[in-house]
Amino acid sequence: MTSSLPAALAAGPVVLDGGLSTELEARGHDVASALWSARLLRDDPGAVVAAHAAFAAAGARVATTVSYQATVEGFASVGVGRDEALELVARSVRLAREGAPGSWVAGSVGPYGAALADGSEYTGAYVAEVGVDALRAFHRPRMAALAEAGADVLACETLPAAAEVEAVLAEATTPGVPVWLSLTTVVDGDGVARTRRGEPAAEVFAMARGVAEVVAVGVNCTDPAGVLPALEAASAAGVPLVAYPNSGEAWDAGARRWTGTGEVPAEDAAAWVAAGARLVGGCCRVGPAGIAALAGAIGS
């Protein structure tokens, strides 16, 4: 891209890609292990390139790396050493550029709970035992590897709790690239958006106010019906907003499968843009067809 991502956001909405693991699974690849789609960084990098290309062809202008679950700790569990693990993280940036030339590359930084592979990114329960310092140490090497590999922005995503947001924001000042901050949220009985840990989302988003590296904040991997309340809460940060919900289905961590039915209503995207969203796309269970529909709905 000839302009920076922040400059593009000032000009209008930018279309993100969708669920990379969803597309890889649809193409017949096994993503059921604890490493999820990160397994293919080592075992079948060509498949990752093809998935990125499919989203670019659908109209996505941002390619999100397959590093959500690519961590030193996660790779260690399958016998991969630290140096090789960080090289695989860096490879995710190169594969995104190969599959989606001309797109901005967002280095995916998933939460601590993703590495546990037990669904705890949807509860944030681990923050009761894992403090901010440990969370900073967990995120630091991957953020640095993605930045050094040339990612245009770090997508710190699916964050379930204030403590993890604090940790990511503290580390965001080091890599030298912009970040976007995305929570996974729920809406309570009074219509208030909250983190998965139960904290008022507006208070958590406000933590990003004044952090120069943060170019957008918002929500991902949440029910499409919860996007607007989350965007209202996210406006507390005073920066452009990001919205990329899942299909509305629910993840069964025990069975390692999605349950229920759903889809992202493309017609809702215009309302998200009106509410301030400048990065719009999909998360789990949203494939290239869904991204094409979103791109058409917002005229980008």
KASULUR-V55690 format. One record per pair of residues at least 12 apart in sequence whose C-alpha atoms are under 8 Angstrom apart, sorted by the first residue. I is the first residue (numbers start at 0). GAP is how many residues later the second one is. D is the distance in Angstrom with one decimal. If there is no record, write none. Layout:
BEGIN
i=I gap=GAP d=D
i=I gap=GAP d=D
END
This chain:
BEGIN
i=0 gap=101 d=5.3
i=0 gap=102 d=6.2
i=0 gap=103 d=6.6
i=4 gap=99 d=7.2
i=4 gap=147 d=7.7
i=5 gap=209 d=6.4
i=8 gap=231 d=7.3
i=8 gap=269 d=5.7
i=8 gap=270 d=7.5
i=11 gap=266 d=6.3
i=12 gap=260 d=7.0
i=12 gap=264 d=7.0
i=12 gap=265 d=4.1
i=12 gap=266 d=5.8
i=12 gap=267 d=7.0
i=12 gap=285 d=7.6
i=12 gap=287 d=6.8
i=13 gap=46 d=8.0
i=13 gap=47 d=6.6
i=13 gap=48 d=7.8
i=13 gap=264 d=5.8
i=13 gap=265 d=5.0
i=13 gap=266 d=6.4
i=13 gap=286 d=6.6
i=14 gap=44 d=7.0
i=14 gap=45 d=5.0
i=14 gap=46 d=5.5
i=14 gap=47 d=6.7
i=14 gap=264 d=5.9
i=14 gap=265 d=5.1
i=14 gap=266 d=5.7
i=14 gap=276 d=7.8
i=14 gap=279 d=7.8
i=14 gap=280 d=6.2
i=14 gap=285 d=6.7
i=15 gap=44 d=5.1
i=15 gap=45 d=6.0
i=15 gap=46 d=4.9
i=15 gap=47 d=7.0
i=15 gap=48 d=7.9
i=15 gap=228 d=7.8
i=15 gap=263 d=6.3
i=15 gap=264 d=5.6
i=15 gap=265 d=4.4
i=15 gap=266 d=7.1
i=15 gap=275 d=7.8
i=16 gap=38 d=5.7
i=16 gap=39 d=7.4
i=16 gap=43 d=5.0
i=16 gap=44 d=7.3
i=16 gap=45 d=6.1
i=16 gap=46 d=6.0
i=16 gap=47 d=6.9
i=16 gap=264 d=5.6
i=16 gap=265 d=6.4
i=16 gap=266 d=8.0
i=16 gap=271 d=7.6
i=16 gap=274 d=6.4
i=17 gap=37 d=7.2
i=17 gap=226 d=7.8
i=17 gap=263 d=6.0
i=17 gap=264 d=4.2
i=17 gap=265 d=5.0
i=17 gap=266 d=7.0
i=17 gap=267 d=7.8
i=17 gap=268 d=5.2
i=17 gap=269 d=5.6
i=17 gap=270 d=6.8
i=17 gap=272 d=7.8
i=17 gap=273 d=6.4
i=18 gap=263 d=6.4
i=18 gap=264 d=4.5
i=18 gap=265 d=4.5
i=18 gap=266 d=5.9
i=18 gap=267 d=5.4
i=18 gap=268 d=6.1
i=19 gap=17 d=7.8
i=19 gap=31 d=6.6
i=19 gap=32 d=7.4
i=19 gap=44 d=7.9
i=19 gap=46 d=7.0
i=19 gap=264 d=7.8
i=19 gap=267 d=7.7
i=20 gap=15 d=7.4
i=20 gap=16 d=5.4
i=20 gap=45 d=7.9
i=20 gap=263 d=7.4
i=21 gap=262 d=6.2
i=21 gap=263 d=5.3
i=21 gap=264 d=6.9
i=21 gap=265 d=6.5
i=22 gap=28 d=6.2
i=22 gap=264 d=5.8
i=22 gap=265 d=7.6
i=23 gap=13 d=7.5
i=23 gap=23 d=7.2
i=23 gap=24 d=7.3
i=23 gap=27 d=6.3
i=31 gap=224 d=6.8
i=33 gap=40 d=7.7
i=33 gap=81 d=7.6
i=33 gap=82 d=7.8
i=33 gap=83 d=5.4
i=34 gap=34 d=6.0
i=34 gap=35 d=6.9
i=34 gap=39 d=6.5
i=34 gap=40 d=7.4
i=34 gap=80 d=7.7
i=34 gap=82 d=7.8
i=35 gap=33 d=6.7
i=36 gap=29 d=6.5
i=36 gap=32 d=7.5
i=37 gap=28 d=5.9
i=37 gap=29 d=6.0
i=37 gap=30 d=7.4
i=37 gap=31 d=6.0
i=37 gap=32 d=5.4
i=40 gap=25 d=7.6
i=40 gap=47 d=6.1
i=40 gap=50 d=7.2
i=40 gap=51 d=6.7
i=41 gap=46 d=6.9
i=44 gap=50 d=7.2
i=47 gap=18 d=7.5
i=47 gap=47 d=6.8
i=47 gap=48 d=7.7
i=47 gap=51 d=7.7
i=48 gap=46 d=5.5
i=48 gap=47 d=6.4
i=48 gap=49 d=6.3
i=48 gap=50 d=4.4
i=48 gap=51 d=7.9
i=49 gap=49 d=6.1
i=50 gap=48 d=7.4
i=51 gap=44 d=6.2
i=51 gap=47 d=5.0
i=51 gap=48 d=5.8
i=52 gap=46 d=4.6
i=52 gap=47 d=5.3
i=53 gap=234 d=6.3
i=54 gap=232 d=7.6
i=54 gap=233 d=5.1
i=54 gap=236 d=7.3
i=55 gap=43 d=7.9
i=55 gap=44 d=5.7
i=55 gap=47 d=7.7
i=57 gap=230 d=5.5
i=57 gap=231 d=6.8
i=57 gap=233 d=6.2
i=57 gap=234 d=4.7
i=58 gap=232 d=7.0
i=58 gap=233 d=5.8
i=58 gap=236 d=6.2
i=58 gap=241 d=7.8
i=59 gap=43 d=7.9
i=59 gap=221 d=8.0
i=59 gap=231 d=6.9
i=59 gap=232 d=7.8
i=59 gap=235 d=7.6
i=60 gap=41 d=7.9
i=60 gap=42 d=5.0
i=60 gap=43 d=6.4
i=61 gap=41 d=5.2
i=61 gap=42 d=4.7
i=61 gap=43 d=5.7
i=61 gap=44 d=6.6
i=62 gap=33 d=6.0
i=62 gap=34 d=7.8
i=62 gap=37 d=6.6
i=62 gap=40 d=6.3
i=62 gap=41 d=6.2
i=62 gap=42 d=4.9
i=62 gap=43 d=6.0
i=63 gap=32 d=7.1
i=63 gap=41 d=5.9
i=63 gap=42 d=4.6
i=63 gap=43 d=5.9
i=63 gap=44 d=6.1
i=63 gap=91 d=7.8
i=64 gap=27 d=5.4
i=64 gap=28 d=5.9
i=64 gap=30 d=7.9
i=64 gap=31 d=6.0
i=64 gap=40 d=7.1
i=64 gap=41 d=6.2
i=64 gap=42 d=5.2
i=64 gap=43 d=5.5
i=65 gap=26 d=5.8
i=65 gap=42 d=6.8
i=66 gap=22 d=6.1
i=66 gap=25 d=6.4
i=66 gap=40 d=7.0
i=66 gap=41 d=5.3
i=66 gap=42 d=6.7
i=66 gap=43 d=7.6
i=67 gap=40 d=5.0
i=67 gap=41 d=5.3
i=67 gap=42 d=4.4
i=67 gap=43 d=7.9
i=67 gap=46 d=7.6
i=68 gap=40 d=7.9
i=68 gap=41 d=6.2
i=68 gap=45 d=6.0
i=68 gap=46 d=5.8
i=69 gap=15 d=7.6
i=69 gap=18 d=7.8
i=69 gap=19 d=6.3
i=69 gap=45 d=7.8
i=70 gap=14 d=6.9
i=70 gap=15 d=7.7
i=70 gap=18 d=7.7
i=70 gap=44 d=6.9
i=70 gap=71 d=6.6
i=71 gap=13 d=5.6
i=71 gap=14 d=6.9
i=71 gap=69 d=8.0
i=71 gap=70 d=7.8
i=72 gap=42 d=7.2
i=73 gap=41 d=5.7
i=73 gap=42 d=7.9
i=85 gap=55 d=7.6
i=85 gap=56 d=6.9
i=85 gap=59 d=6.2
i=86 gap=58 d=7.8
i=88 gap=53 d=6.9
i=88 gap=56 d=6.5
i=88 gap=57 d=6.6
i=89 gap=55 d=5.8
i=89 gap=56 d=5.6
i=89 gap=58 d=7.7
i=89 gap=59 d=5.2
i=90 gap=58 d=7.8
i=92 gap=12 d=6.9
i=92 gap=14 d=6.8
i=92 gap=53 d=6.8
i=92 gap=56 d=6.3
i=92 gap=57 d=7.0
i=92 gap=58 d=6.2
i=93 gap=55 d=7.5
i=103 gap=47 d=7.9
i=103 gap=48 d=6.0
i=103 gap=49 d=7.9
i=104 gap=46 d=5.4
i=104 gap=47 d=5.3
i=104 gap=48 d=6.7
i=105 gap=45 d=5.9
i=105 gap=46 d=6.0
i=105 gap=47 d=4.9
i=105 gap=48 d=5.3
i=105 gap=49 d=5.7
i=106 gap=36 d=8.0
i=106 gap=39 d=5.8
i=106 gap=40 d=7.8
i=106 gap=44 d=5.7
i=106 gap=45 d=7.6
i=106 gap=46 d=6.2
i=106 gap=47 d=4.6
i=106 gap=48 d=5.6
i=107 gap=46 d=6.2
i=107 gap=47 d=4.8
i=107 gap=48 d=6.3
i=107 gap=49 d=7.1
i=108 gap=30 d=7.6
i=108 gap=33 d=7.3
i=108 gap=34 d=6.9
i=108 gap=45 d=6.8
i=108 gap=46 d=5.7
i=108 gap=47 d=4.7
i=108 gap=48 d=6.1
i=109 gap=46 d=6.2
i=109 gap=47 d=5.5
i=109 gap=48 d=6.4
i=109 gap=49 d=7.4
i=110 gap=45 d=7.7
i=110 gap=46 d=6.9
i=110 gap=47 d=6.4
i=110 gap=48 d=5.6
i=110 gap=49 d=7.8
i=110 gap=53 d=7.6
i=111 gap=23 d=7.1
i=111 gap=26 d=7.3
i=111 gap=27 d=7.9
i=112 gap=13 d=7.1
i=116 gap=136 d=7.7
i=117 gap=135 d=5.6
i=117 gap=136 d=7.3
i=118 gap=132 d=7.6
i=118 gap=133 d=7.7
i=118 gap=134 d=5.0
i=120 gap=37 d=6.9
i=120 gap=38 d=6.9
i=120 gap=39 d=5.9
i=121 gap=38 d=6.3
i=121 gap=62 d=7.3
i=121 gap=74 d=5.8
i=122 gap=37 d=6.5
i=122 gap=73 d=5.1
i=122 gap=74 d=5.7
i=123 gap=36 d=5.1
i=123 gap=37 d=5.7
i=123 gap=72 d=6.2
i=123 gap=73 d=5.3
i=124 gap=72 d=7.0
i=126 gap=34 d=7.5
i=126 gap=36 d=6.7
i=126 gap=37 d=7.5
i=130 gap=32 d=7.4
i=131 gap=31 d=5.9
i=131 gap=32 d=6.7
i=131 gap=34 d=7.0
i=131 gap=35 d=5.4
i=132 gap=34 d=7.1
i=134 gap=29 d=6.5
i=134 gap=32 d=5.9
i=134 gap=33 d=7.9
i=135 gap=31 d=4.9
i=135 gap=32 d=6.5
i=135 gap=34 d=7.4
i=135 gap=35 d=6.5
i=138 gap=29 d=7.1
i=138 gap=32 d=7.7
i=139 gap=31 d=6.4
i=142 gap=32 d=6.8
i=143 gap=30 d=7.9
i=143 gap=31 d=5.5
i=146 gap=28 d=5.8
i=146 gap=29 d=7.2
i=146 gap=30 d=6.4
i=147 gap=27 d=7.7
i=150 gap=26 d=7.7
i=151 gap=25 d=6.6
i=151 gap=26 d=7.3
i=152 gap=24 d=5.8
i=152 gap=25 d=5.0
i=152 gap=26 d=5.2
i=152 gap=27 d=7.2
i=153 gap=23 d=7.2
i=153 gap=24 d=6.4
i=153 gap=25 d=4.5
i=153 gap=26 d=6.3
i=154 gap=24 d=5.9
i=154 gap=25 d=5.2
i=154 gap=26 d=6.5
i=154 gap=27 d=7.5
i=155 gap=12 d=7.4
i=155 gap=23 d=6.9
i=155 gap=24 d=6.0
i=155 gap=25 d=5.1
i=155 gap=26 d=6.1
i=156 gap=23 d=7.9
i=156 gap=24 d=6.1
i=156 gap=25 d=4.6
i=156 gap=26 d=6.1
i=156 gap=27 d=7.7
i=156 gap=62 d=8.0
i=156 gap=63 d=7.0
i=157 gap=24 d=5.9
i=157 gap=25 d=5.0
i=157 gap=26 d=4.8
i=157 gap=61 d=7.5
i=157 gap=62 d=6.0
i=157 gap=63 d=6.4
i=158 gap=23 d=6.4
i=158 gap=24 d=4.5
i=158 gap=25 d=5.8
i=159 gap=23 d=5.9
i=159 gap=24 d=5.6
i=159 gap=25 d=7.1
i=159 gap=35 d=5.5
i=159 gap=36 d=4.9
i=159 gap=37 d=6.1
i=160 gap=22 d=7.9
i=160 gap=34 d=5.8
i=160 gap=35 d=6.5
i=160 gap=36 d=5.4
i=160 gap=37 d=7.9
i=160 gap=38 d=7.3
i=161 gap=33 d=7.8
i=161 gap=37 d=7.3
i=161 gap=42 d=5.7
i=164 gap=16 d=7.9
i=164 gap=39 d=7.4
i=164 gap=42 d=8.0
i=165 gap=41 d=7.5
i=168 gap=39 d=7.2
i=168 gap=42 d=7.7
i=171 gap=41 d=6.6
i=172 gap=40 d=6.5
i=175 gap=37 d=7.9
i=176 gap=36 d=7.0
i=177 gap=35 d=4.7
i=177 gap=36 d=5.9
i=177 gap=37 d=6.3
i=178 gap=34 d=5.9
i=178 gap=35 d=5.0
i=178 gap=36 d=6.0
i=178 gap=37 d=7.3
i=179 gap=34 d=5.6
i=179 gap=35 d=5.7
i=179 gap=36 d=4.8
i=179 gap=37 d=5.6
i=179 gap=62 d=8.0
i=180 gap=33 d=7.1
i=180 gap=35 d=6.4
i=180 gap=36 d=4.6
i=180 gap=37 d=6.4
i=181 gap=35 d=5.5
i=181 gap=36 d=4.7
i=181 gap=37 d=4.7
i=181 gap=38 d=6.0
i=181 gap=60 d=7.3
i=182 gap=12 d=6.9
i=182 gap=35 d=6.3
i=182 gap=36 d=4.8
i=182 gap=37 d=6.2
i=183 gap=12 d=6.6
i=183 gap=35 d=5.6
i=183 gap=36 d=5.4
i=183 gap=37 d=5.7
i=183 gap=38 d=5.7
i=184 gap=16 d=7.5
i=184 gap=34 d=6.9
i=184 gap=35 d=7.9
i=184 gap=37 d=6.1
i=184 gap=41 d=7.6
i=184 gap=45 d=7.1
i=185 gap=36 d=7.1
i=185 gap=37 d=7.9
i=185 gap=40 d=6.5
i=186 gap=39 d=6.2
i=186 gap=42 d=7.3
i=190 gap=38 d=7.1
i=191 gap=37 d=6.6
i=192 gap=33 d=7.6
i=192 gap=36 d=5.7
i=192 gap=37 d=5.3
i=192 gap=40 d=6.7
i=193 gap=36 d=7.9
i=200 gap=29 d=7.2
i=200 gap=32 d=6.0
i=200 gap=33 d=7.3
i=201 gap=30 d=8.0
i=201 gap=31 d=4.2
i=201 gap=32 d=5.9
i=201 gap=33 d=7.8
i=201 gap=34 d=6.0
i=202 gap=33 d=7.7
i=204 gap=12 d=7.2
i=204 gap=13 d=8.0
i=204 gap=28 d=7.1
i=204 gap=29 d=5.4
i=204 gap=30 d=7.8
i=204 gap=31 d=6.2
i=204 gap=32 d=5.5
i=205 gap=28 d=7.5
i=205 gap=30 d=5.1
i=205 gap=31 d=4.6
i=206 gap=30 d=7.2
i=207 gap=29 d=5.6
i=208 gap=27 d=7.5
i=208 gap=28 d=4.5
i=208 gap=29 d=6.3
i=208 gap=30 d=7.8
i=209 gap=27 d=7.9
i=213 gap=25 d=7.9
i=214 gap=24 d=6.4
i=214 gap=25 d=6.7
i=215 gap=23 d=5.5
i=215 gap=24 d=4.8
i=215 gap=25 d=5.1
i=215 gap=26 d=6.2
i=216 gap=17 d=6.3
i=216 gap=20 d=7.2
i=216 gap=22 d=6.9
i=216 gap=23 d=6.7
i=216 gap=24 d=5.0
i=216 gap=25 d=5.7
i=217 gap=12 d=7.0
i=217 gap=13 d=6.1
i=217 gap=16 d=5.6
i=217 gap=23 d=5.2
i=217 gap=24 d=4.5
i=217 gap=25 d=5.8
i=218 gap=12 d=7.3
i=218 gap=23 d=6.3
i=218 gap=24 d=5.2
i=218 gap=25 d=6.5
i=218 gap=26 d=7.0
i=219 gap=23 d=6.0
i=219 gap=24 d=4.7
i=219 gap=25 d=4.6
i=219 gap=26 d=7.0
i=219 gap=62 d=7.7
i=219 gap=63 d=6.5
i=220 gap=23 d=6.8
i=220 gap=24 d=4.6
i=220 gap=25 d=4.6
i=220 gap=61 d=8.0
i=220 gap=62 d=5.6
i=220 gap=63 d=6.5
i=221 gap=23 d=5.0
i=221 gap=24 d=5.6
i=221 gap=26 d=6.9
i=222 gap=22 d=6.0
i=222 gap=23 d=6.1
i=222 gap=24 d=6.7
i=222 gap=25 d=4.4
i=222 gap=26 d=7.5
i=223 gap=21 d=5.4
i=223 gap=22 d=6.8
i=223 gap=23 d=6.9
i=223 gap=24 d=6.1
i=223 gap=40 d=6.1
i=223 gap=41 d=7.6
i=226 gap=16 d=6.9
i=226 gap=18 d=7.2
i=226 gap=45 d=7.5
i=227 gap=43 d=7.9
i=227 gap=44 d=6.5
i=227 gap=47 d=7.4
i=230 gap=12 d=7.7
i=230 gap=41 d=7.7
i=230 gap=44 d=6.8
i=230 gap=45 d=7.5
i=230 gap=46 d=7.5
i=231 gap=43 d=7.3
i=234 gap=41 d=7.9
i=239 gap=36 d=6.3
i=239 gap=37 d=6.4
i=239 gap=38 d=6.0
i=240 gap=35 d=5.7
i=240 gap=36 d=4.3
i=240 gap=37 d=5.6
i=240 gap=38 d=6.6
i=241 gap=35 d=5.1
i=241 gap=36 d=5.9
i=241 gap=37 d=4.5
i=241 gap=38 d=6.0
i=242 gap=29 d=7.4
i=242 gap=34 d=6.3
i=242 gap=36 d=6.2
i=242 gap=37 d=5.0
i=242 gap=38 d=6.5
i=242 gap=39 d=7.7
i=243 gap=35 d=7.9
i=243 gap=36 d=5.6
i=243 gap=37 d=4.5
i=243 gap=38 d=4.2
i=243 gap=39 d=5.6
i=244 gap=19 d=7.3
i=244 gap=36 d=7.4
i=244 gap=37 d=5.2
i=244 gap=38 d=5.4
i=244 gap=39 d=7.7
i=245 gap=17 d=7.7
i=245 gap=18 d=7.0
i=245 gap=36 d=5.8
i=245 gap=37 d=4.5
i=245 gap=38 d=4.8
i=245 gap=39 d=6.1
i=245 gap=40 d=6.4
i=246 gap=14 d=7.8
i=246 gap=15 d=5.2
i=246 gap=16 d=4.3
i=246 gap=17 d=5.2
i=246 gap=35 d=7.8
i=246 gap=36 d=7.4
i=246 gap=37 d=6.6
i=246 gap=38 d=5.5
i=246 gap=39 d=6.0
i=247 gap=13 d=7.1
i=247 gap=14 d=5.1
i=247 gap=15 d=6.3
i=247 gap=16 d=7.3
i=248 gap=12 d=5.5
i=248 gap=13 d=5.7
i=248 gap=36 d=7.9
i=262 gap=22 d=7.9
i=262 gap=23 d=7.3
i=263 gap=18 d=7.6
i=263 gap=22 d=7.4
i=263 gap=26 d=7.2
i=265 gap=24 d=7.5
i=265 gap=27 d=5.8
i=265 gap=28 d=4.9
i=265 gap=31 d=6.0
i=266 gap=27 d=7.6
i=266 gap=30 d=6.1
i=268 gap=25 d=6.5
i=268 gap=28 d=6.5
i=268 gap=29 d=6.5
i=269 gap=27 d=6.6
i=269 gap=28 d=5.7
i=272 gap=25 d=7.7
i=279 gap=14 d=7.8
i=280 gap=13 d=7.0
END
